[in-house]
Amino acid sequence: MNLGWFEIDIARLLRTWWPLVLIAVGLALYLTPGDEKMQASRPRSDGDPR
């Protein structure tokens, strides 16, 4: 609900700032700790069955 106090153009904001959203998502995925179970279930590249 806009009471006439200010005007926001969502399309213009998205056109301007969409790369920042991609960078933020990429950083979040990079910095999030991985799931230990997923890595334990993968075979090791050196052939060690641990």
Wavefront OBJ file of the C-alpha trace (Angstrom):
o trace
v 0.000 0.000 0.000
v 1.595 3.232 -1.138
v 0.262 6.292 0.661
v 1.939 8.699 -1.730
v 4.928 9.223 0.553
v 7.390 7.643 -1.857
v 7.318 5.797 -5.131
v 9.134 2.495 -5.708
v 9.618 1.036 -9.162
v 10.266 -2.674 -8.564
v 11.152 -3.367 -12.202
v 13.757 -0.610 -12.194
v 15.252 -1.886 -8.937
v 15.479 -5.426 -10.320
v 17.081 -4.224 -13.561
v 19.719 -2.398 -11.556
v 20.455 -4.786 -8.678
v 19.950 -8.330 -10.090
v 23.733 -9.028 -10.303
v 24.065 -8.286 -6.592
v 21.405 -10.926 -5.857
v 23.373 -13.527 -7.836
v 26.593 -12.627 -6.030
v 24.883 -12.864 -2.629
v 23.402 -16.288 -3.446
v 26.767 -17.539 -4.696
v 28.557 -16.339 -1.572
v 25.924 -17.901 0.648
v 26.294 -21.252 -1.112
v 30.090 -21.044 -0.955
v 30.218 -20.134 2.736
v 27.550 -22.575 3.917
v 29.125 -25.607 5.565
v 28.753 -28.796 3.547
v 26.844 -31.848 4.647
v 29.310 -34.293 6.203
v 27.163 -37.325 5.324
v 27.203 -36.485 1.637
v 30.975 -36.311 1.559
v 31.348 -39.543 3.536
v 29.200 -41.449 1.036
v 31.300 -40.377 -1.959
v 34.199 -42.631 -2.952
v 37.630 -41.145 -2.345
v 39.727 -40.323 -5.359
v 42.837 -41.994 -3.915
v 41.145 -45.409 -3.595
v 41.170 -45.421 0.211
v 37.846 -46.993 1.338
v 37.590 -44.842 4.499
l 1 2 3 4 5 6 7 8 9 10 11 12 13 14 15 16 17 18 19 20 21 22 23 24 25 26 27 28 29 30 31 32 33 34 35 36 37 38 39 40 41 42 43 44 45 46 47 48 49 50
